[in-house]
Amino acid sequence: MRPQRPLDQQEEITGGALEGLVAQHLRAWTMYTPEPHDLFFWRTRSEVEVDFVLYGSTEFLAIEVKNAARIHARDLVSLKAFRQEYPTSRQFLLYRGTERQTIDGITCLPCEEFLRTLLPGHILPQYAPASHAQ
């Protein structure tokens, strides 16, 4: 939906599109789930931010979306900061890869898998990691 400019890089366009797709699905989930939930983003004064925070009676999630096929340590920084502030939350990194992983206690999922399991009226599954990494 965003107009493309001549100097835009493809990653800027597709990254925003992926975040927008996740936002639409999360918003629909909040609207069609009987228990009230709110959708926020989180940012510290030092500009560390998490793309989405889903907060309600059945869920408290921090979700970071990355338009990449591989996960790097720097991708987890904001989720670790969020977990430090809110230890009862669950943290998710959604990415374009194909492997489900748990890295430093953070669930890393292919974005497609997460969106397929995001069903209105259902609590999000407790994902069991397919593999463990550092």
C-alpha positions as a printed NumPy array, in Angstrom:
array([[  0.   ,   0.   ,   0.   ],
       [  2.967,   2.313,   0.575],
       [  4.08 ,   4.165,  -2.554],
       [  7.492,   3.02 ,  -3.75 ],
       [ 10.098,   5.691,  -4.364],
       [ 13.122,   5.374,  -6.656],
       [ 15.62 ,   5.314,  -3.767],
       [ 13.684,   2.816,  -1.63 ],
       [ 15.415,  -0.467,  -1.005],
       [ 13.371,  -3.626,  -1.456],
       [ 13.928,  -4.645,   2.205],
       [ 12.284,  -1.409,   3.361],
       [  9.172,  -2.176,   1.348],
       [  8.854,  -5.88 ,   2.143],
       [  9.757,  -5.407,   5.826],
       [  6.98 ,  -2.892,   6.302],
       [  4.575,  -5.102,   4.387],
       [  5.384,  -8.086,   6.608],
       [  4.873,  -6.016,   9.778],
       [  1.616,  -4.704,   8.348],
       [  0.405,  -8.224,   7.644],
       [  1.191,  -9.318,  11.211],
       [ -0.502,  -6.173,  12.556],
       [ -3.68 ,  -6.942,  10.588],
       [ -3.81 , -10.49 ,  11.894],
       [ -3.165,  -9.456,  15.492],
       [ -5.795,  -6.732,  15.267],
       [ -8.332,  -9.211,  13.89 ],
       [ -7.446, -11.646,  16.689],
       [ -8.078,  -8.967,  19.339],
       [-11.414,  -8.03 ,  17.781],
       [-12.747, -11.584,  17.448],
       [-11.449, -13.094,  20.668],
       [-14.128, -12.928,  23.391],
       [-11.725, -11.899,  26.158],
       [-10.579,  -8.283,  25.831],
       [ -7.015,  -7.761,  24.625],
       [ -5.158,  -4.661,  23.515],
       [ -2.448,  -4.257,  20.937],
       [  0.451,  -1.89 ,  21.613],
       [  4.051,  -1.298,  20.667],
       [  6.79 ,  -0.716,  23.234],
       [  9.71 ,   1.705,  23.145],
       [ 12.166,   2.785,  25.802],
       [ 13.697,   6.222,  26.175],
       [ 16.863,   4.787,  24.664],
       [ 14.883,   3.872,  21.496],
       [ 14.765,   0.097,  22.071],
       [ 11.435,  -1.045,  20.703],
       [  9.225,  -4.08 ,  20.202],
       [  6.896,  -4.123,  17.214],
       [  3.821,  -5.525,  18.983],
       [  2.668,  -6.143,  22.536],
       [ -0.515,  -8.161,  22.92 ],
       [ -1.945,  -7.688,  26.407],
       [ -5.108,  -9.07 ,  27.901],
       [ -6.702, -11.594,  30.188],
       [ -5.272, -14.632,  28.384],
       [ -2.164, -13.306,  26.644],
       [  0.83 , -11.101,  27.355],
       [  3.138, -11.302,  24.361],
       [  5.989,  -9.275,  22.957],
       [  6.378,  -9.836,  19.22 ],
       [  9.229,  -8.668,  17.027],
       [  8.964,  -9.143,  13.248],
       [ 12.088,  -9.51 ,  11.112],
       [ 12.131,  -9.645,   7.334],
       [ 15.034, -12.086,   7.218],
       [ 15.536, -15.798,   6.648],
       [ 18.113, -16.058,   9.449],
       [ 18.137, -14.896,  13.039],
       [ 21.026, -12.851,  14.414],
       [ 21.81 , -12.051,  18.053],
       [ 20.99 ,  -8.358,  17.475],
       [ 17.436,  -9.348,  16.457],
       [ 16.73 , -10.478,  20.037],
       [ 17.965,  -7.386,  21.902],
       [ 14.593,  -5.628,  22.147],
       [ 12.77 ,  -8.788,  23.251],
       [ 15.365,  -9.428,  25.957],
       [ 14.937,  -5.847,  27.193],
       [ 11.166,  -6.305,  27.256],
       [ 11.473,  -9.591,  29.163],
       [ 13.677,  -7.862,  31.728],
       [ 10.928,  -5.286,  32.332],
       [  8.042,  -7.782,  32.076],
       [  9.243, -11.262,  33.068],
       [  5.734, -12.787,  32.945],
       [  5.417, -12.091,  29.213],
       [  6.12 , -14.508,  26.383],
       [  8.463, -13.265,  23.688],
       [  8.29 , -14.145,  20.001],
       [ 10.53 , -13.354,  17.092],
       [  8.744, -13.89 ,  13.783],
       [ 10.937, -14.225,  10.73 ],
       [ 10.884, -15.477,   7.135],
       [ 12.87 , -18.618,   7.865],
       [ 11.49 , -22.136,   8.083],
       [ 12.835, -23.438,  11.381],
       [ 11.187, -23.13 ,  14.795],
       [ 13.811, -22.346,  17.456],
       [ 14.23 , -21.21 ,  21.011],
       [ 17.147, -18.835,  21.467],
       [ 17.926, -17.482,  24.936],
       [ 14.394, -18.387,  26.029],
       [ 12.756, -16.517,  23.131],
       [ 10.496, -18.44 ,  20.759],
       [ 11.54 , -17.84 ,  17.16 ],
       [  8.969, -18.895,  14.6  ],
       [  8.471, -18.71 ,  10.892],
       [  6.   , -15.878,  10.421],
       [  3.743, -18.098,   8.33 ],
       [  3.48 , -20.688,  11.124],
       [  2.562, -18.025,  13.682],
       [ -0.117, -16.511,  11.464],
       [ -1.65 , -19.927,  10.72 ],
       [ -2.018, -20.65 ,  14.455],
       [ -3.48 , -17.228,  15.272],
       [ -7.132, -18.266,  15.447],
       [ -9.771, -15.92 ,  16.885],
       [-11.219, -17.185,  20.131],
       [ -8.239, -19.43 ,  20.841],
       [ -5.36 , -18.812,  23.204],
       [ -2.092, -18.892,  21.34 ],
       [ -0.323, -22.239,  21.602],
       [  2.579, -22.829,  23.902],
       [  5.071, -23.506,  21.148],
       [  7.408, -26.377,  21.838],
       [ 10.701, -25.635,  20.133],
       [ 11.73 , -27.918,  17.306],
       [ 15.372, -27.209,  18.131],
       [ 17.34 , -25.347,  20.744],
       [ 20.084, -22.835,  20.1  ],
       [ 22.131, -20.641,  22.389]])
